Amino acid sequence: MTKIKPLADRVLIEPMSKEEKTKSGIYLPDTMDKERPEQGKVLAVGPGKYDDGKLIKPSVKKGDVVLFTKYGPNEIKVGGKEYLIAREDDILAVLE
C-alpha cells in the first residue's frame, strides 16, 4: 500500500458515496449520471502553511467528516482507489 502524505495545507479526503436510494425509497439506477460527492472523511492532513514565517496549523484533523466545495479538490487515483486532495480553503465545514 502506498502511503500518501499531503504537503502544506492540503488534506487527503476519501469521498463518501452518495445514497443509491432517494428519501422516498426509490433506488437510482447505475446508468444515472452521478455527481461528484461533496463530503468525505479526512485520511491525512499536511503540517500547515506558513504566513510571515509562522506555521499556521490546519483546523481539520484525521477522521473528521467534512463538507467541501464541489470542484475545489483534485482527484487522484492510487492503487485503484480514488481520493481527493484539497486545500484547507476548499473545506467549508466539519460535520458532527
Backbone as ProteinMPNN parsed JSONL, in Angstrom:
{"seq_chain_A": "MTKIKPLADRVLIEPMSKEEKTKSGIYLPDTMDKERPEQGKVLAVGPGKYDDGKLIKPSVKKGDVVLFTKYGPNEIKVGGKEYLIAREDDILAVLE", "coords_chain_A": {"N_chain_A": [[0.847, -1.184, 0.0], [0.531, 2.195, -0.834], [1.582, 5.029, 0.871], [0.13, 8.155, 1.406], [1.124, 11.396, 1.852], [0.043, 14.466, 2.564], [1.12, 17.765, 1.564], [2.007, 21.004, 2.903], [-0.876, 22.987, 3.372], [-2.644, 21.076, 2.551], [-5.198, 18.516, 2.3], [-5.971, 15.118, 2.543], [-8.668, 13.367, 1.312], [-11.184, 10.919, 1.611], [-13.681, 10.335, -0.554], [-17.165, 10.285, 0.187], [-19.632, 8.099, -0.84], [-22.646, 8.921, -2.526], [-26.073, 8.487, -1.559], [-27.691, 5.616, -2.801], [-30.31, 5.402, -2.93], [-33.31, 7.249, -2.959], [-34.895, 9.605, -0.666], [-37.57, 8.965, -0.606], [-37.531, 6.282, -1.089], [-36.922, 5.286, -3.591], [-34.841, 3.492, -5.717], [-31.832, 4.394, -7.306], [-30.748, 4.006, -10.647], [-27.668, 2.481, -11.89], [-26.879, 3.592, -14.268], [-27.539, 6.21, -14.246], [-26.417, 9.578, -14.291], [-24.009, 10.396, -11.994], [-23.269, 12.814, -9.633], [-20.278, 14.416, -8.508], [-19.188, 13.644, -5.24], [-19.696, 15.703, -2.32], [-18.84, 15.544, 0.206], [-16.71, 13.994, 2.633], [-14.328, 11.783, 4.267], [-11.622, 12.717, 6.26], [-8.402, 11.606, 5.691], [-5.696, 12.165, 5.939], [-3.608, 14.911, 6.921], [-1.793, 17.779, 5.973], [1.138, 19.546, 7.301], [0.551, 22.269, 7.534], [0.406, 25.793, 6.554], [2.754, 28.42, 5.865], [2.819, 31.727, 7.118], [4.07, 34.835, 7.077], [6.41, 33.725, 8.152], [5.488, 32.146, 10.222], [4.1, 29.053, 11.196], [0.935, 28.006, 10.33], [-1.303, 25.902, 11.593], [-3.527, 23.384, 10.265], [-7.129, 23.395, 10.694], [-8.622, 21.131, 10.602], [-8.732, 17.583, 11.261], [-7.408, 14.22, 11.125], [-9.863, 11.792, 10.459], [-12.077, 13.448, 10.673], [-15.285, 14.254, 9.297], [-15.975, 15.959, 6.465], [-17.366, 18.774, 4.67], [-17.037, 19.929, 1.451], [-16.04, 22.19, -1.241], [-17.489, 21.729, -4.456], [-15.92, 21.598, -6.875], [-13.353, 22.169, -6.049], [-11.353, 20.34, -4.844], [-8.674, 18.188, -6.004], [-8.788, 15.291, -8.002], [-7.384, 12.125, -7.41], [-5.882, 8.949, -8.152], [-4.855, 6.131, -6.542], [-3.402, 3.055, -6.32], [-5.665, 1.899, -7.461], [-7.769, 3.033, -6.113], [-9.881, 5.837, -5.515], [-9.196, 9.153, -4.481], [-9.374, 12.411, -2.95], [-7.587, 15.464, -3.026], [-7.425, 18.337, -1.248], [-7.134, 21.856, -0.686], [-7.033, 23.474, 2.484], [-8.658, 25.685, 2.412], [-10.662, 24.955, 0.628], [-12.354, 23.428, 2.097], [-15.442, 23.539, 3.604], [-16.899, 23.01, 5.946], [-16.954, 21.117, 9.022], [-18.569, 18.168, 9.649], [-20.642, 17.137, 12.273]], "CA_chain_A": [[0.0, 0.0, 0.0], [1.257, 3.455, -0.915], [1.154, 5.994, 1.868], [0.033, 9.492, 0.845], [1.356, 12.41, 2.873], [-0.212, 15.787, 1.984], [2.064, 18.832, 1.863], [1.487, 22.344, 3.257], [-2.218, 23.0, 3.974], [-3.505, 20.165, 1.798], [-5.892, 17.499, 3.081], [-6.359, 13.934, 1.78], [-10.06, 13.049, 1.647], [-11.833, 9.781, 0.969], [-15.043, 10.778, -0.826], [-18.252, 9.419, 0.64], [-20.568, 7.914, -1.947], [-23.999, 9.407, -2.274], [-27.075, 7.446, -1.377], [-28.177, 4.969, -4.018], [-31.755, 5.371, -2.798], [-33.848, 8.554, -2.585], [-35.585, 9.622, 0.636], [-38.871, 8.321, -0.739], [-37.346, 4.847, -1.225], [-36.68, 4.902, -4.98], [-33.438, 3.169, -5.988], [-31.323, 5.042, -8.505], [-30.001, 3.054, -11.481], [-26.241, 2.75, -12.075], [-26.665, 4.338, -15.503], [-27.838, 7.624, -13.998], [-25.232, 10.402, -14.044], [-23.809, 10.685, -10.58], [-22.427, 13.98, -9.412], [-19.14, 14.242, -7.616], [-19.604, 13.853, -3.846], [-19.251, 16.954, -1.713], [-18.4, 15.302, 1.571], [-15.818, 12.86, 2.74], [-13.617, 11.576, 5.529], [-10.225, 13.144, 6.207], [-7.481, 10.493, 5.934], [-4.393, 12.716, 6.32], [-3.552, 16.374, 6.882], [-0.447, 18.327, 5.897], [1.557, 20.268, 8.507], [0.024, 23.631, 7.551], [1.087, 26.723, 5.659], [3.492, 29.493, 6.529], [2.399, 33.105, 6.891], [5.047, 35.703, 7.754], [7.373, 32.901, 8.866], [4.848, 31.35, 11.277], [3.322, 27.926, 10.703], [-0.482, 28.002, 10.714], [-1.746, 24.508, 11.515], [-4.898, 23.213, 9.774], [-8.149, 23.254, 11.73], [-9.242, 19.806, 10.493], [-7.833, 16.509, 11.686], [-7.701, 12.893, 10.6], [-11.098, 11.215, 10.988], [-13.191, 14.391, 10.527], [-16.116, 14.183, 8.102], [-16.005, 17.351, 6.03], [-18.131, 19.228, 3.52], [-16.087, 20.728, 0.682], [-16.541, 22.749, -2.494], [-17.681, 20.687, -5.451], [-14.852, 21.482, -7.863], [-12.079, 22.6, -5.488], [-10.342, 19.293, -4.67], [-8.135, 17.463, -7.158], [-8.992, 13.846, -7.924], [-6.21, 11.287, -7.667], [-6.146, 7.516, -8.05], [-3.678, 5.434, -6.048], [-3.708, 1.652, -6.054], [-7.019, 1.587, -7.91], [-8.76, 3.693, -5.27], [-9.957, 7.27, -5.775], [-9.115, 10.066, -3.348], [-9.362, 13.837, -3.27], [-6.659, 16.291, -2.267], [-7.984, 19.691, -1.22], [-6.533, 22.843, 0.206], [-7.935, 23.692, 3.611], [-9.625, 26.718, 1.999], [-11.758, 24.309, -0.093], [-13.232, 22.761, 3.062], [-16.442, 24.502, 4.071], [-17.377, 22.724, 7.298], [-16.768, 19.795, 9.613], [-19.884, 17.643, 10.039], [-20.603, 16.468, 13.584]], "C_chain_A": [[0.887, 1.24, 0.0], [0.703, 4.414, 0.122], [1.189, 7.386, 1.239], [0.164, 10.495, 1.973], [1.145, 13.793, 2.241], [0.84, 16.809, 2.434], [1.328, 20.119, 2.183], [0.096, 22.23, 3.883], [-3.181, 22.085, 3.217], [-4.025, 19.038, 2.7], [-6.267, 16.353, 2.146], [-7.737, 13.489, 2.26], [-10.505, 11.805, 0.894], [-13.279, 10.192, 0.723], [-16.067, 9.763, -0.338], [-19.247, 9.315, -0.503], [-21.947, 8.399, -1.538], [-24.939, 8.226, -2.137], [-27.526, 6.901, -2.725], [-29.705, 4.925, -4.026], [-32.226, 6.752, -2.374], [-34.554, 8.46, -1.236], [-36.931, 8.925, 0.569], [-38.774, 6.822, -1.007], [-37.098, 4.363, -2.637], [-35.186, 4.651, -5.175], [-33.018, 3.806, -7.308], [-30.518, 4.035, -9.325], [-28.541, 3.467, -11.624], [-25.971, 3.6, -13.304], [-26.917, 5.825, -15.331], [-26.535, 8.38, -13.731], [-25.147, 10.731, -12.567], [-22.878, 11.87, -10.459], [-21.305, 13.623, -8.449], [-19.597, 14.483, -6.177], [-19.011, 15.133, -3.278], [-18.908, 16.779, -0.244], [-17.545, 14.046, 1.61], [-15.133, 12.824, 4.086], [-12.152, 11.946, 5.336], [-9.33, 11.959, 6.589], [-6.114, 10.978, 6.405], [-4.417, 14.228, 6.126], [-2.095, 16.804, 6.831], [-0.121, 19.13, 7.148], [1.003, 21.674, 8.63], [0.783, 24.517, 6.594], [1.757, 27.818, 6.475], [2.935, 30.846, 6.129], [3.303, 33.994, 7.73], [6.004, 34.904, 8.633], [6.795, 32.058, 9.985], [3.994, 30.256, 10.639], [1.902, 28.004, 11.249], [-0.992, 26.586, 10.502], [-3.191, 24.436, 11.018], [-5.888, 23.007, 10.923], [-8.91, 21.933, 11.623], [-8.223, 18.752, 10.901], [-8.284, 15.188, 11.066], [-8.957, 12.348, 11.274], [-12.298, 12.142, 10.884], [-13.965, 14.083, 9.249], [-16.366, 15.629, 7.699], [-16.897, 17.553, 4.816], [-17.199, 20.152, 2.754], [-16.717, 21.232, -0.608], [-16.531, 21.668, -3.573], [-16.483, 20.514, -6.384], [-13.489, 21.929, -7.345], [-11.026, 21.511, -5.391], [-9.896, 18.675, -5.992], [-8.349, 15.974, -6.949], [-7.676, 13.137, -8.213], [-6.626, 9.83, -7.525], [-4.839, 6.842, -7.661], [-4.083, 4.005, -5.719], [-5.122, 1.264, -6.427], [-8.118, 2.238, -7.092], [-8.715, 5.201, -5.507], [-9.967, 8.07, -4.476], [-9.215, 11.49, -3.87], [-8.289, 14.511, -2.428], [-7.158, 17.72, -2.392], [-7.118, 20.592, -0.362], [-7.524, 23.059, 1.347], [-9.002, 24.734, 3.262], [-10.823, 26.135, 1.242], [-12.728, 23.591, 0.832], [-14.138, 23.807, 3.693], [-16.849, 24.28, 5.516], [-16.974, 21.323, 7.723], [-18.146, 19.344, 10.084], [-19.751, 16.878, 11.346], [-21.776, 15.54, 13.75]], "O_chain_A": [[1.867, 1.318, 0.741], [-0.511, 4.587, 0.234], [2.179, 7.752, 0.605], [-0.597, 10.453, 2.94], [1.984, 14.243, 1.461], [1.376, 16.722, 3.539], [0.176, 20.307, 1.79], [-0.093, 21.46, 4.825], [-4.393, 22.298, 3.242], [-3.406, 18.663, 3.696], [-6.82, 16.588, 1.072], [-7.95, 13.263, 3.451], [-10.241, 11.654, -0.299], [-14.035, 10.381, 1.676], [-15.865, 8.553, -0.434], [-19.657, 10.327, -1.07], [-22.354, 8.302, -0.381], [-24.628, 7.11, -2.552], [-27.718, 7.659, -3.676], [-30.319, 4.473, -4.993], [-31.604, 7.371, -1.51], [-34.783, 7.364, -0.724], [-37.392, 8.359, 1.56], [-39.797, 6.15, -1.139], [-37.063, 3.155, -2.875], [-34.362, 5.501, -4.836], [-33.751, 3.762, -8.296], [-29.703, 3.294, -8.775], [-28.205, 4.644, -11.499], [-24.937, 4.263, -13.377], [-26.54, 6.618, -16.194], [-25.655, 7.882, -13.029], [-26.081, 11.269, -11.972], [-21.829, 11.923, -11.102], [-21.387, 12.66, -7.687], [-20.326, 15.441, -5.922], [-17.95, 15.584, -3.709], [-18.708, 17.762, 0.47], [-17.64, 13.169, 0.752], [-15.322, 13.699, 4.93], [-11.521, 11.535, 4.361], [-9.477, 11.381, 7.666], [-5.443, 10.293, 7.177], [-5.146, 14.753, 5.284], [-1.257, 16.265, 7.554], [-1.002, 19.374, 7.972], [0.983, 22.227, 9.73], [1.693, 24.063, 5.9], [1.379, 28.098, 7.612], [2.621, 31.087, 4.963], [3.297, 33.909, 8.958], [6.368, 35.344, 9.723], [7.533, 31.321, 10.639], [3.266, 30.496, 9.676], [1.688, 28.06, 12.46], [-1.102, 26.122, 9.367], [-3.991, 25.323, 11.313], [-5.524, 22.507, 11.988], [-9.757, 21.643, 12.468], [-7.016, 18.993, 10.89], [-9.397, 15.068, 10.553], [-9.105, 12.426, 12.494], [-13.434, 11.681, 10.993], [-13.377, 13.697, 8.239], [-16.896, 16.422, 8.477], [-17.146, 16.629, 4.042], [-16.625, 21.069, 3.342], [-17.781, 20.769, -1.019], [-15.657, 20.8, -3.587], [-16.075, 19.384, -6.653], [-12.552, 22.056, -8.133], [-9.893, 21.732, -5.819], [-10.647, 18.647, -6.967], [-8.123, 15.453, -5.857], [-6.949, 13.5, -9.137], [-7.609, 9.52, -6.853], [-3.835, 6.965, -8.363], [-5.0, 3.777, -4.93], [-5.719, 0.398, -5.788], [-9.297, 2.008, -7.361], [-7.64, 5.775, -5.679], [-10.646, 7.72, -3.512], [-9.148, 11.735, -5.074], [-8.102, 14.172, -1.26], [-7.297, 18.25, -3.494], [-6.455, 20.138, 0.571], [-8.724, 22.846, 1.178], [-10.123, 24.667, 3.765], [-11.888, 26.75, 1.213], [-13.809, 23.188, 0.404], [-13.68, 24.812, 4.237], [-17.117, 25.238, 6.241], [-16.692, 20.46, 6.893], [-18.814, 20.057, 10.832], [-18.843, 16.061, 11.501], [-21.908, 14.893, 14.789]]}, "name": "protein", "num_of_chains": 1, "seq": "MTKIKPLADRVLIEPMSKEEKTKSGIYLPDTMDKERPEQGKVLAVGPGKYDDGKLIKPSVKKGDVVLFTKYGPNEIKVGGKEYLIAREDDILAVLE"}
